[in-house]
Amino acid sequence: MKNGINQAWRSWRLGVLGVLGVKTFTLLAFFTAAVCHAGSDKNDKVEQALTHKITGLCYPERADELRALLKDNPKIKLVSIDYARAEATFAYIPKEHNTGSLGHVLGAKGFGIKTPSTTPPEKLTTIEIPVAGLDCKGCSLGAYFIINKIAGVEQATVSFKEGRIVALIDPEKTNQADLEAALKKADIVIKKTQIPAKAP
């Protein structure tokens, strides 16, 4: 019976080709492909909510600066900010924006997109470094960029009010001494009172 169905289908197709002709059949196939492609174009214009790890979220007021940056942007909407995890969720059309173009927009105010860590969270360590001389937000941002560019630093916050830098690090790639050396090189004073390391 299966052979009979296959032969009937083959005969029908050949009959359609005979009646319509090869050109008409080709045009029908082309039209079908065009309709399918048009449907995929609609999907390419669908806005999606995507979460990214954000650099530059180093003190709470920076979240407000990120909101202000995207407030009037019609193509990229800020859905939410998770300051504790340095993450933000954006709604945009991936066909129109990729992480590179999103990073370019965010870079106007010193933000960026960081590749997610491959190190399991339980293997990361939080360190705190007491500092002196950070007396403004600009100084705090500068100290943050010094720390954040060190390989193995997954996330960092800086508080000029509390006089401390907190960094989440991969201890197999960096350590407190490396961070302190980078800060000292930038003339940031490390206070003598050390705060012990603790797990995240």
N, C-alpha and C positions, 0 to 999 in steps of 0.2 A: 504493500500500500504506500509505503514511504517513497518508493521509486516512482509510483504513479503520480504522487503529489509533486515530486521534483520535476517530472517530465511535463506535467500540466503547467507548472510555473515557468519552465523554460519555453514552452510553446507560447504562453501568454506574452512573455517578454519579446519573443521574436515577432509575434503578431503585432504588438504595439509598435515595434521598430518598423515593421512593414507598412502599417497604416500611417503612422506619423512621419516616418522618414527619419533618417539619421540626424539631419539638421534640427528638426523640431524636437527630437528626443534630447539632443545635446542642449538646446535652449531650455527645455524643461528642467534638466539636471542643473544647469547654471542658475536658473531662477530659484530652485530649491536650496542650493548652496548659499545664494545671496540672502534668502530669508533667514537661514540658520545663522549666517554671519551677522545680520542685523540684530538678531536676538542676543548674540554675544556682545555686540556693541552696547546694548542697553545694560548688560551686566558690568561692562567696563566703566559705566558712569554711576555705579552704585557707591554711595558713601559708606565707608567702613570705619569702625572705631578700633584703633590700634594703640597699644600701650608700648611706650619706649622708656628706657633708662635715660635720664637726663643729667647732663653735667651742668654745673652752674647753680644748682639748687643748694647753696651752701649756708644760707641763713633764712629764717622764715619770711622776711620781706621780699626775698627773691621770687617767691611764689606769686606775690602781687605783681611784680615786674613781668613775669611770664604771662599772667592774665592780661595785663595792659598791652603787651606786645602783640597778642593775637586777637584783641578785642574787636578790631575793625577788619580783620582778614576774612573775606567772604569764602575762601577756599579751604582754610584750615581752621577748625573749631577746637578749642580746648574744652574737653569734656570733664576732666578731673585731674587733680594733682595729689599724689601721695608723697608728701614731703619726707616722711620717715624713711621711705624706700627709694627716694630720689627718682620717682617714676611719674610720668604724665600720660594720660590717654587723650588722643587727638582723633577727631572725625574728619576724614578727607577721602578723596577718590584716589586710590593707589595708582591708577593709570596716569593721573595728572601729577602726582607727587610721589617721590620715593624718599628713602631716608636721607639721601644726599641733598635733595632740594628742600626737605623739611629742615635739615640741619643748617642749610644756608639761611633760611628765614629766622631760625632761632639764634643763629650766630650774630645777628644784628645787635643783640643785647648780652652777648657773652654766654649764651646757652649752647648746648650741643647734644648730640645723641651718642650714647656710649653703647658699645657692644655688650650684651649681657654676659655676666661672668660664667665661666664653665666650672669654676670651683664650687663644690657644694657649700651651702651656707654654714653648715656645722664646722667646716674647716677654716672659716674666716675668724679673725680676731679683731676686737675693737680696742684701739689704743687712744689714750687722751694725753695731749701734750699741753701743759700750762705755758702760756706765752705772755710777754709784756710788749707794749708799744703798738698794739693794734687799736687805734683810737677812733676808727671810722669804718663805714661799710666798704669804702674803696680799699682800705688796707686789708680788711677781712677777705675781700674778693681776690686780691693779689696773693695773699697767703694760701687761699684755697687752690688757686691755679698752680702754685708751686708744688703743693702736696698732690693734687689730683693727677699731674702728669707723670708721677712716679709709677713705674710698672709694679703691679701688685696692689695698688690702692684701688679698691672697688667703689668706695664712696667716702665723702668727707664733709664735715660741717665746721664752720668757724664762727666763734662768738667773740666779738671785741668787748661786749659788755661783761662776759664771764671770764675773758682772757684765756680761752682754751680752743684747741683744735681737736676734733674727734675724727678718727679715721677708721674705716673698716678695711682691713688688709688681708691679703693672702700671705701668711707667714713663711711660705716656701719661696716667695718672690721678693719680699721686702721686710723691714722691721722698723722699730721705733728709732733706732740709731740713724738709719738712712733718712727718715723723715726729718729728724732734728738737724742732721747735717745739711740738708737742702734748705731748711728754714734759716739756719745760721748763715749760710752762704748769701742769703738775701737780707742779712742784717736784722732778722727777727730774733728777739731775745727770748731764750728759753728760760723759764723760771726754774729755780733749783728744786722746789718741791715737786716730787714726781708722783703722779697718780698711777697706781698699779693697773696693769692690763687686765681686761675682763672679757669674758666670752660674750658674743652678741645676744 
